[in-house]
Amino acid sequence: MSAYTYIVRCADGSLYTGWTDDLEKRVAAHNAGKGAKYTRSRRPVTLVYHETFATPREAMSREWHLKRLTRAQKLALIAGQAD
């Protein structure tokens, strides 16, 4: 089983970070208004970044770290310019 940490760009340009065990299903849920409360009023969302992990625990840990990055750092990560 794989787990994923992901970043989506919302229609208002904001970024949302989360984790899931089914990336396609989760992005579809966000766009259907059944995802996170934050994204419900900011649809549609577009997947702009993801990482794959062996366990949900690893994905949750990475999500925690990504949520602490600044917007500029997240944009650099998305652009592939992060360390």
C-alpha positions as CSV (number, residue, x, y, z in Angstrom):
1,M,0.0,0.0,0.0
2,S,1.2,3.5,-0.8
3,A,0.4,6.7,0.9
4,Y,0.8,10.2,-0.6
5,T,1.4,13.7,0.6
6,Y,0.1,16.3,-1.8
7,I,-0.4,20.0,-2.5
8,V,-3.3,21.3,-4.5
9,R,-3.7,24.8,-5.9
10,C,-7.2,26.2,-5.2
11,A,-9.2,28.4,-7.6
12,D,-8.3,31.4,-5.6
13,G,-4.5,30.6,-5.9
14,S,-4.1,29.4,-2.4
15,L,-2.4,26.1,-1.6
16,Y,-3.7,23.2,0.4
17,T,-1.6,20.4,1.7
18,G,-2.9,16.9,2.8
19,W,-2.2,13.2,2.7
20,T,-4.2,10.3,1.4
21,D,-3.9,6.6,0.4
22,D,-5.7,7.2,-3.0
23,L,-4.5,10.4,-4.7
24,E,-7.0,10.5,-7.6
25,K,-10.0,9.8,-5.4
26,R,-8.9,12.5,-2.9
27,V,-8.5,15.2,-5.6
28,A,-11.9,14.2,-7.0
29,A,-13.4,14.5,-3.5
30,H,-11.9,18.0,-3.1
31,N,-13.4,19.0,-6.5
32,A,-16.8,17.4,-5.5
33,G,-17.0,19.5,-2.4
34,K,-16.5,16.5,-0.2
35,G,-12.8,17.0,0.7
36,A,-11.4,19.3,3.3
37,K,-13.6,22.2,4.6
38,Y,-10.9,24.6,3.4
39,T,-11.2,23.5,-0.3
40,R,-15.0,23.4,-0.4
41,S,-15.4,27.1,-1.2
42,R,-12.2,27.3,-3.3
43,R,-13.0,24.8,-6.1
44,P,-11.8,23.6,-8.5
45,V,-8.5,22.4,-7.2
46,T,-5.6,21.2,-9.2
47,L,-2.9,18.8,-8.1
48,V,0.4,20.5,-8.3
49,Y,2.7,18.3,-6.2
50,H,2.8,14.9,-4.6
51,E,5.3,12.5,-2.9
52,T,4.8,8.8,-2.5
53,F,5.5,6.9,0.8
54,A,5.4,3.3,1.9
55,T,3.2,4.0,5.0
56,P,0.5,6.5,6.0
57,R,2.6,7.4,9.0
58,E,5.4,8.7,6.7
59,A,2.9,10.6,4.6
60,M,1.4,12.2,7.6
61,S,4.8,13.2,8.9
62,R,5.7,14.8,5.6
63,E,2.4,16.6,5.5
64,W,3.2,18.1,9.0
65,H,6.5,19.3,7.7
66,L,5.1,20.8,4.5
67,K,2.4,22.7,6.3
68,R,5.1,24.5,8.2
69,L,6.8,25.8,5.1
70,T,6.1,29.3,3.9
71,R,4.2,29.9,0.7
72,A,7.4,30.9,-1.1
73,Q,9.0,27.6,0.1
74,K,6.0,25.6,-1.1
75,L,6.1,27.3,-4.5
76,A,9.8,26.6,-4.8
77,L,9.2,22.9,-3.9
78,I,6.4,22.8,-6.5
79,A,8.7,24.4,-9.1
80,G,11.5,21.8,-8.3
81,Q,13.8,24.4,-6.9
82,A,13.9,23.2,-3.3
83,D,17.0,21.7,-1.7
